[in-house]
Amino acid sequence: MVDSGTLIIAVFTLAGGLAGFVLGAFLTDWLSKRRERRENERKVSGLRKLLYEDIIMIYVELKDILIVIETERITSKFDEYYNAIIGLQDSDWYKKDARKQPFIFMQFSDRERRAIRKIASLQEGVVGISRHKYIRKQVEEGEDGVETLRKDLKEKIIDYIREQIKRGLDKELLLELCPDENKDYIRSIFDEAHETSPIGEQENEEKPEKKRLLKRIKL
């Protein structure tokens, strides 16, 4: 016959082993979920940075093209201006990154997703615009095709992207990712006091700055 003391010891030993097993299983599961959560956060952060960088590049390049058009206003360069604008309207950045990772993209805030989708949709629409719209206006109505192009670039493209950035994207992350020489473009979206002036108003810097822009956008 087993005495009561031995039985009590056996029960506590078994209970301790069971508790240890349960605790070990819990910790293993917790650590696994923690690793998965961190990996997911890393992927969300990485995708967000990729999309923000693409939008920054597009916005800055379009602003630079606008500055060149406003500074030069050379009608014979219509094709160069138009092609430079259209060349920046490829929305593959959205399709190959956000659309192919829907689970990650859906973890962005509603405002971020809405702004990014609208910018991508605008780009797809701009690609469909025919240059004949401007040429026809210039010939039939006597309008300056370059001026029409300038107004569309500013009012229908840049101002629209600017508004979506202001409404949906994070200012601090934009500034963190934006090259130092272009940060004023981003600041101006959120703070009108930082609005950049046309090159022509900065007489001392006009020539080197214009050359830099012309070289970079290949006009």
C-alpha positions as CSV (number, residue, x, y, z in Angstrom):
1,M,0.0,0.0,0.0
2,V,1.2,3.5,-0.9
3,D,1.3,5.8,2.0
4,S,-0.3,9.2,1.9
5,G,3.0,11.1,1.9
6,T,4.3,9.3,-1.2
7,L,1.0,10.0,-3.0
8,I,1.1,13.7,-2.2
9,I,4.6,14.0,-3.4
10,A,3.7,12.1,-6.7
11,V,0.7,14.4,-7.2
12,F,2.7,17.6,-6.8
13,T,5.5,16.3,-9.0
14,L,3.0,15.5,-11.8
15,A,1.2,18.9,-11.3
16,G,4.6,20.7,-11.5
17,G,5.5,18.9,-14.7
18,L,2.1,19.7,-16.3
19,A,2.4,23.3,-15.3
20,G,5.9,23.5,-16.7
21,F,4.7,21.9,-20.0
22,V,1.8,24.4,-20.2
23,L,4.0,27.3,-19.4
24,G,6.6,26.2,-22.0
25,A,4.0,25.8,-24.7
26,F,2.5,29.2,-23.9
27,L,5.9,30.9,-24.0
28,T,6.8,29.2,-27.3
29,D,3.5,30.3,-28.9
30,W,3.9,33.9,-27.5
31,L,7.5,34.2,-28.8
32,S,6.4,32.9,-32.2
33,K,3.6,35.4,-32.5
34,R,5.9,38.2,-31.4
35,R,8.3,37.3,-34.1
36,E,5.5,37.2,-36.7
37,R,4.2,40.6,-35.4
38,R,7.6,42.2,-35.7
39,E,8.1,40.7,-39.2
40,N,4.7,42.0,-40.2
41,E,5.5,45.5,-38.8
42,R,8.8,45.5,-40.7
43,K,7.0,44.6,-44.0
44,V,4.4,47.4,-43.4
45,S,7.1,49.9,-42.7
46,G,9.1,48.9,-45.7
47,L,6.2,49.1,-48.1
48,R,5.2,52.4,-46.7
49,K,8.6,53.8,-47.2
50,L,8.8,52.5,-50.8
51,L,5.5,54.1,-51.7
52,Y,6.3,57.4,-50.0
53,E,9.6,57.6,-51.8
54,D,8.0,57.0,-55.2
55,I,5.4,59.7,-54.5
56,I,8.1,62.2,-53.3
57,M,10.1,61.5,-56.5
58,I,7.1,62.0,-58.8
59,Y,5.9,65.2,-57.0
60,V,9.4,66.8,-56.9
61,E,10.1,66.0,-60.6
62,L,6.8,67.4,-61.7
63,K,7.4,70.6,-59.7
64,D,10.8,70.9,-61.3
65,I,9.3,70.5,-64.8
66,L,6.7,73.2,-63.9
67,I,9.5,75.6,-62.9
68,V,11.4,75.0,-66.2
69,I,8.2,75.6,-68.2
70,E,7.4,78.8,-66.2
71,T,10.9,80.0,-66.6
72,E,11.5,79.2,-70.3
73,R,8.0,79.3,-71.9
74,I,9.4,78.2,-75.2
75,T,6.5,77.1,-77.5
76,S,8.9,75.0,-79.7
77,K,9.7,72.9,-76.7
78,F,6.1,71.7,-76.3
79,D,7.0,68.1,-77.1
80,E,9.9,68.0,-74.6
81,Y,7.7,69.4,-71.9
82,Y,4.8,67.1,-72.6
83,N,7.0,64.0,-72.8
84,A,8.7,64.8,-69.6
85,I,5.3,65.1,-67.8
86,I,4.0,61.9,-69.4
87,G,7.2,60.1,-68.6
88,L,6.5,60.6,-64.8
89,Q,3.0,59.3,-65.0
90,D,3.7,55.5,-64.9
91,S,1.8,54.0,-61.9
92,D,3.7,50.8,-61.9
93,W,5.1,51.7,-58.5
94,Y,1.6,51.2,-57.1
95,K,0.8,48.1,-59.1
96,K,4.0,46.2,-58.4
97,D,4.2,47.2,-54.7
98,A,0.8,47.9,-53.1
99,R,-1.4,45.8,-55.4
100,K,0.8,42.8,-55.1
101,Q,0.9,43.0,-51.3
102,P,-2.7,43.7,-50.4
103,F,-2.5,42.2,-46.9
104,I,0.4,44.6,-46.1
105,F,-1.1,47.6,-47.9
106,M,-4.5,47.1,-46.1
107,Q,-2.7,47.7,-42.8
108,F,-2.0,51.3,-43.8
109,S,-4.5,53.9,-42.4
110,D,-7.6,54.6,-44.4
111,R,-6.4,58.1,-45.2
112,E,-3.0,56.8,-46.5
113,R,-4.6,54.1,-48.7
114,R,-7.1,56.6,-50.1
115,A,-4.4,59.2,-51.0
116,I,-2.1,56.7,-52.6
117,R,-4.9,55.1,-54.7
118,K,-6.0,58.6,-55.9
119,I,-2.5,59.6,-56.9
120,A,-2.1,56.3,-58.8
121,S,-5.5,56.8,-60.5
122,L,-4.6,60.3,-61.5
123,Q,-1.4,59.1,-63.1
124,E,-3.3,56.5,-65.2
125,G,-5.7,59.1,-66.3
126,V,-3.0,61.6,-67.3
127,V,-1.3,58.9,-69.5
128,G,-4.5,58.8,-71.5
129,I,-4.5,62.5,-72.3
130,S,-3.7,63.1,-76.0
131,R,-1.2,65.8,-76.9
132,H,-3.7,66.7,-79.7
133,K,-5.8,68.4,-77.0
134,Y,-3.1,71.1,-76.7
135,I,-2.1,71.3,-80.4
136,R,-5.8,71.6,-81.4
137,K,-6.4,74.4,-79.0
138,Q,-3.2,76.2,-80.2
139,V,-4.2,76.0,-83.8
140,E,-8.0,76.4,-83.7
141,E,-8.3,78.8,-80.8
142,G,-5.0,80.6,-81.1
143,E,-4.0,79.6,-77.5
144,D,-0.4,78.9,-76.5
145,G,-0.2,75.1,-76.2
146,V,2.6,75.4,-73.6
147,E,0.6,77.7,-71.5
148,T,-2.3,75.3,-71.6
149,L,0.0,72.5,-70.7
150,R,1.5,74.5,-67.8
151,K,-2.0,75.2,-66.4
152,D,-3.0,71.6,-66.6
153,L,0.3,70.5,-65.0
154,K,-0.2,72.9,-62.1
155,E,-3.9,72.9,-61.5
156,K,-4.9,69.3,-62.6
157,I,-1.9,67.3,-61.7
158,I,0.5,69.0,-59.2
159,D,-2.3,70.6,-57.1
160,Y,-4.2,67.4,-57.0
161,I,-1.2,65.3,-55.9
162,R,-0.4,68.0,-53.4
163,E,-3.9,67.8,-51.9
164,Q,-3.8,64.0,-51.6
165,I,-0.4,64.2,-49.9
166,K,-1.6,66.8,-47.4
167,R,-4.8,64.8,-46.6
168,G,-3.4,61.4,-46.3
169,L,0.4,61.0,-45.9
170,D,2.6,61.5,-42.9
171,K,4.6,64.8,-43.0
172,E,7.4,63.6,-40.7
173,L,8.0,60.4,-42.7
174,L,7.9,62.4,-46.0
175,L,10.5,64.8,-44.7
176,E,12.7,61.9,-43.4
177,L,12.7,60.2,-46.8
178,C,12.9,63.3,-49.0
179,P,16.4,64.4,-50.1
180,D,17.6,67.6,-48.2
181,E,17.6,69.7,-51.4
182,N,13.9,69.0,-52.0
183,K,12.5,69.2,-48.4
184,D,11.1,72.7,-49.1
185,Y,8.8,71.2,-51.7
186,I,7.4,68.9,-49.0
187,R,7.2,71.6,-46.3
188,S,5.3,73.8,-48.7
189,I,2.5,71.2,-48.9
190,F,1.9,71.5,-45.2
191,D,3.0,75.0,-44.5
192,E,2.3,77.8,-47.1
193,A,5.1,79.9,-45.6
194,H,7.6,77.4,-47.1
195,E,6.2,77.7,-50.6
196,T,9.1,77.8,-53.0
197,S,9.5,80.7,-55.4
198,P,9.8,80.4,-59.2
199,I,13.4,80.4,-60.3
200,G,13.0,83.6,-62.1
201,E,12.5,85.5,-58.9
202,Q,15.9,84.3,-57.6
203,E,18.1,86.2,-59.9
204,N,21.4,85.2,-58.4
205,E,20.6,81.5,-58.4
206,E,18.7,81.4,-61.7
207,K,21.4,80.1,-64.1
208,P,22.9,77.2,-62.0
209,E,19.5,76.1,-60.8
210,K,18.0,76.1,-64.2
211,K,20.9,74.1,-65.6
212,R,20.5,71.6,-62.8
213,L,16.8,71.2,-63.5
214,L,17.3,71.0,-67.3
215,K,19.9,68.3,-66.9
216,R,17.9,66.3,-64.4
217,I,14.7,66.2,-66.3
218,K,16.4,66.1,-69.7
219,L,14.6,68.9,-71.4
